[in-house]
Amino acid sequence: YTFFENGKLSGQGKFLKGLEDSTWQWYHANGRIASVEEYQKGILKGQRCTDSVGQVQLTDCKLYAEPLSSEKKTIGQLIREYPLPSDGAGKKIEGFVTAEIHITDKGELAYFKVLQADHQALDSAARNLLAKQLKWSPAHNHNRSIHYNRTIQLPFFIKPYFQDVDPRLFGNENLYRQVTGGNTSGLSRNQAGTIWGK
């Protein structure tokens, strides 16, 4: 069993050797079923979704989803398309920015703070990038809108780090290893982008 902060039931199911197994049910905050998921040894085999008023969702049934900007882009996609700053000699400045971000379950950018940047110009670039994105489609978890409150590392590089993925791109090393199997060969830019900050 898992519970919302107010004590109401959030989800229920069983584990087999530490992995989700059989039927799991997840609930909206109002108690209605959000998602019924069928697992076999931790692998999702099927999912049925209903919205918060009980209507069956034939489309837009989300297991997990990052928040999307008003341009329907993930944070990773926004960064990849953002022009890199240059130094006095015209050389592009590359590096990482570590930041805290909170996007509410209503899609509002409630908080953004740069914790560390490899260069002051990258600090400014990250702030400018996120300042323009005030409205988001919220993140989803088991077909429910959720608060997205993460410490994430934002990579600003000319050459994408997606053929030889640096684990620092991922906020959760366990998830990184789940998705890549510890082997980054063949990981596409889109696959990498889908798990940033989780």
N, C-alpha and C positions, 0 to 999 in steps of 0.2 A: 504494500500500500504506500502511496505517496499522497501528501496533503498540501493544500494551499496554505499561505501564511495565516489565513483566518481559521484554519483547522478543518475546512471542508475537504472532502475527498477529491483528489486530483487525478489519481490513476490507480489501477489495481491489476495484478496479474501474478504470474509465478516465474521463478527462475529455475533453470536446470544447470547445475554446475557453474553458477555465476552468470548465465546468459538468459535473456528473455526467452520464454518458451510458451507454446500454446497461445491462448487468447489473452490479450491485454486490452483493457478499456480505459479511456481517458475522458475527462469531463470538462465541460465549460464551467466557469465560475458560478453559473446559475444552477448547476447540478445536472444539466442535460448532457447526454453523451456527445463528445466531440469526435472521437475516433475509436474504432474497434480494429485492432491490429492482430494479425496472426503471425506468430514467429515459430521457427524451427531452429533450435540451438543458436539463438541470437540473430538469425537471418530473417528479415521481414519477407513473408510470403504473400501477404494481402492486407488491404486496408479499406475500410468503409468509413465515410465521414458524414456527419450531420452538422448543420450550423447551430447557432445558439438558440434558435427558436424551434429546432427539431426537424428542419427540412433536410432531406437527403441531398448531399452535394455530389453531383455527377462529375463536376470539374472543379479545379482549384482545391483539391484535397491535398494538404501539405503535411508531410511528416516533420521535416525540419526545413526552415528557410531563413536565410539572412535578411536583414532589413534592406529594402531597396530605395534608392533615391527617387526624387520626382521624375528623373530621367529613366527610371527602371533599371538602375545599375547598382551592383554591390559596391561596397567600399573598395574592394580590391580592383574592380573595373575602373572606378573613378581615378584611383591612383595611377593605374597603368596608362591612362589617357591624359594625365595631367602633365603639362610641360615642365621639365626639370629646370630649376634655377641654374644660373651660370655664375662663375667667379669673375674677377676683374679681367682675366685673360680670355674669357669666353668659353672656358671649359665647363662642361656640365658637372654639377655637384650631385653625387650619389651617396646613399646611405639609408639608415633606418631611423624611424621616429617611433618611439613608444608613447602611447597615449591611452587615456581612459575615456570611454565614450558611453553615454547612456541615451538610448532611444526608447521612448515609452511604448507601451502596448497600443497607444493611439497614433504612433508615428511621429512624435514630436522629439526633436533633438533637445534633450533636457540638460545635457552636460557634456562638455568636451574639454579635456585638459592634456596638454603635452607634458609628459613626465621626463622624457629624455630625447635628445636628437643628436645625430652624429655631426650636424652642422647647423648653425643658426638659420641659414637660408632654408633648410629643410623644415625647421620649426615653423617658420613663416608660411612655407608652402602648405604644410598640413593644416594650419589654422585657416588659411585662405580657402583651401579646398572644402573643408567642412562648414565654414561659415556660409557658403553659398547653398548648402543643402539643409534647409530648415524643416522641410516636410518629407517624411519617409513613409513607405509601406512598412508596417511593423514586422519584426521577426516572428516566426511561427515555430511552435513546438507541439507535436501531436495535434495538428489542425487547430491550434489556438494561438491567438495573438499574445505575445509575451513581451516583457521588458527585456531589452538587450543592453546589458550592463557589463562591459568587458574592458580588460586591459589588453590592447592589441599592439602588434608591431607592424608598422606601415613601411613597406619597402619602396624606396624611390631609386630606380635603377634604369639605365638605358637598355641594357640587355636583360630581358626577363629571366628570373631565377626559377623557371618552371621545368627546364630539362634536368637541372641538377638542383633540386629544391632544398633550400636552407631551412632546417627545422624552426628557425626563429620566425619564419613567416606565419607560424601557426600558434595560436594562443593555447592550444591543448596538445601536448606531445602525444598523449595516448590516442587522441582522435587522428592526429597526423599519421601515426603508425597504423591505425585501423584502415584508413583510406589508402595509404600507400603500401601497406604491408612491410614498411621499413625499406622499401625499394622504390625509388622515385623515377625509375626509367619509364618513359611513356606517359607520365602524368601530364595531362593537357593543361593549358592555361585556365580553361573553364573549370576543370576539376579542382585545381588548386584554389581558384577564386571562391569556390562554393564553401570552403571550410575555413577561411580566414577568420580569426577572432573567436572561434568556438572553443 
